[in-house]
Amino acid sequence: MLLENDQFLSRLTLMFDKSRTKGHVSICMKRYDGRTKPIPKTRPVPVKKKGQSSKLNPKIPPASAPHPDPSEYMCLVRAVFKNEKISTVVHSKEVNKFQLAYCNLLKSNMDGLKRQKKQKTKKATQ
């Protein structure tokens, strides 16, 4: 579900609270260019052989023009807890503000982590 940045952070806080007893929250951040459709593949040009007609496969649609590069990239942030999925798109102008709020949220919710047990190594006696 696509949310605004502030709503995303508040819902993420609720997810962290629910995951304290059981479960985990997976977070993914990636560059987003605003496309909702995949980039079309280029079709190979069929080579004409002597005595054969150059028919294209009717099952494959004709290739379309490639998408132009976006003027501004954005950041897509997704979070998943059990079967609940939330996401938000952060514009480049708002990245610093969002990053600070996100960092504070992570710092406040990282206190439930378990300590890793250190193994004691025995030194060889000489």
Solvent accessible surface area in square Angstrom, and as a share of the most:
residue,aa,sasa,rsa
1,M,131,0.58
2,L,119,0.59
3,L,25,0.13
4,E,124,0.56
5,N,28,0.14
6,D,101,0.53
7,Q,97,0.43
8,F,0,0.00
9,L,24,0.12
10,S,63,0.41
11,R,69,0.25
12,L,0,0.00
13,T,47,0.27
14,L,98,0.49
15,M,1,0.00
16,F,31,0.13
17,D,70,0.36
18,K,108,0.46
19,S,19,0.12
20,R,124,0.45
21,T,129,0.75
22,K,156,0.66
23,G,45,0.43
24,H,137,0.61
25,V,27,0.15
26,S,53,0.34
27,I,58,0.29
28,C,56,0.34
29,M,81,0.36
30,K,97,0.41
31,R,169,0.62
32,Y,52,0.20
33,D,39,0.20
34,G,36,0.35
35,R,67,0.24
36,T,126,0.73
37,K,148,0.63
38,P,117,0.74
39,I,108,0.55
40,P,46,0.29
41,K,178,0.75
42,T,126,0.73
43,R,57,0.21
44,P,118,0.74
45,V,130,0.75
46,P,61,0.38
47,V,128,0.73
48,K,154,0.65
49,K,135,0.57
50,K,205,0.87
51,G,86,0.83
52,Q,123,0.55
53,S,90,0.58
54,S,54,0.35
55,K,173,0.73
56,L,98,0.49
57,N,76,0.39
58,P,129,0.81
59,K,178,0.75
60,I,86,0.43
61,P,99,0.62
62,P,112,0.70
63,A,55,0.43
64,S,76,0.49
65,A,82,0.64
66,P,110,0.69
67,H,77,0.34
68,P,114,0.72
69,D,120,0.62
70,P,38,0.24
71,S,125,0.81
72,E,65,0.29
73,Y,85,0.32
74,M,34,0.15
75,C,29,0.17
76,L,17,0.08
77,V,0,0.00
78,R,107,0.39
79,A,0,0.00
80,V,51,0.29
81,F,12,0.05
82,K,141,0.60
83,N,141,0.72
84,E,43,0.19
85,K,136,0.57
86,I,2,0.01
87,S,18,0.12
88,T,1,0.00
89,V,30,0.17
90,V,2,0.01
91,H,79,0.35
92,S,59,0.38
93,K,176,0.75
94,E,71,0.32
95,V,55,0.31
96,N,119,0.61
97,K,148,0.63
98,F,9,0.04
99,Q,81,0.36
100,L,124,0.62
101,A,42,0.32
102,Y,16,0.06
103,C,50,0.30
104,N,93,0.48
105,L,19,0.09
106,L,40,0.20
107,K,141,0.60
108,S,70,0.45
109,N,23,0.12
110,M,99,0.44
111,D,104,0.54
112,G,57,0.55
113,L,131,0.65
114,K,191,0.81
115,R,226,0.82
116,Q,165,0.73
117,K,189,0.80
118,K,184,0.78
119,Q,168,0.75
120,K,196,0.83
121,T,123,0.72
122,K,196,0.83
123,K,181,0.77
124,A,92,0.72
125,T,135,0.79
126,Q,220,0.98
